[in-house]
Amino acid sequence: MINYTITQVWLLWALIFVIFEMGTPGLFFSLSLAFGALSAAAGAWNDIAVLSQWLVFFGGTVFSLIGLNAWVAVNVLKDQEVTNVHALIGKKGVVIKNATEYHAAQIKVGGECWSALSQDGQFLAYGDNVTIINVTGVKLIVKINQ
């Protein structure tokens, strides 16, 4: 039978957490547990008590959770492109069907037709050039270009 030291056990757990993180990319939860296990392995290498190793494990995990989430917020999320209907905000369009009392106007933006309402309640007439300023449900909120 193979006898493992407590340091080797902590390193094995760190490896298991890293492998599990590879199967769930983007969350960094398991990677934080791996950092905690590596911290506990360092403590075990220096012959600290087992209870202290567990405290180092939990402390390293919490510290790395906070650090990794801050890193993700600063470096990863800032570069995400706006997609879907929210990518239309700021684009220009042309009214292709007048608004009526019961129906929103139809505008054409980038070759697609959308229902639109005026930001300030103005009547949207055929041929008006508009700028999209917001999205509410499936309707675009626009302002008329002067």
N, C-alpha and C positions, 0 to 999 in steps of 0.2 A: 504494500500500500504506500502511496506517495504522501508524504507529509508536506503540506504547504505552510509557509509562514504567513502571518497575518498581513504582511505587506503584499505578498503575492495574491492573497485573496482580494484585497482592495484593488489591486491592479487588474485582476480578472474582472471584477465588477465594473471598473472603468471601461474596459474593453467591451464588455457586454452592452453597456449604455451607449457607447459610441456606435456600435453595430446597429443597435435599435434606432438610434437617431438617423442613421442612413436610410432606414425604412420609413421614417416619418419626417421628411425634410421640411424646414421652414418653421418648426415649432420651437426648437432649441431647448425643450424641456429635458429630454434625455441627455443632451450635451451638458446641461447644468449639473445633472446627477453625476455625469462622468467627471466633471471638474471637482465636485465634492468628493468623489471616490479617490481621485488623484491627490487631493489635499489630505484625506485620511491616510492614504498610503505613505505620504511624506511624513505624517505624524507617527505612523507605525514604524517607519524606517528609523525615526529618532527615539523609539522605545517609549512613547507616551502611553498612558493607561488606555484601556479599551473604551471606557466611557468618554474620555477626552477625544479619542478617535472619532466616535460617533458625533460628538459636538462639533469637531472640525468638519466632518462630512456634511452635517446640516448647515453649518455656517458657510462653507465653501459653495454649497448648492445655492443657498439664498443669495450670496454675493454674486455668483455667476448668473443667476436668473435676472437679477437687476441689471448687471452689466451687459449681458447679451441682449436683453430687451431694449435697453437704451441704444446699443449699437445698431440694432435692427431699425429702430425708429429713426435714427439719424442717417444711416447709410443705405438702407434698403428701401424703405417706404417713400423717401423723398423722390426717388427716381421713377416711381410708377407713373405710367401714362394714364390719362383720363380716357376711358373707353365708353362705348355704348352711347346712349342718348346724352350723357353729360359732356361728351366730347363736342357737342354742337354749340355749347355756350360760347358766345363771342363771334360765332359765324354769321354771315350775312345770308339773307334769303329774299325771295320775291313772293308777294301774295298772288296766288293763282285762282283763288275763289273767295268772293266777298264773305264777310261774316254776316250772319242773319241774327234775328232775334233769338232763335233757338239753336243755332249751330255756330261753332267756332269757324274762323277763317281757315283756309288751306294755304300753306306756303310750301315753296319748293326750296330745299336746301341741299346742295350737293347732289342733285338728281333724285332726291327722295321727297315725297310729299308728307307733310306733317300738319296736324291741327294746331292752331295757334290762337292765343288771346293777347290783346294789347295790355301792356303793363299798367297804363293809366286809364284804361277803358275807352280809348279812342277807337273809332271805327276803322277797321282794316279793309281798304278798298283794293280792287284788282290793280296790280302793277306797282303797289307800294313796295319800296325797298325797306327791309326790316333787319334788325340785329337781334339775335337771340340772347336774352339776359338771364333766363332761368328755365327750369323744367319743373312742372307740377304734374305728377301722374304721367299721362301720355300726351299732355299738351305742352307746347312750348310757349313761354312768356316772352313777348317781343316788344321792342320799342321801334317806332317808325323813324327812319333816317331822314334827316332834314336836308 
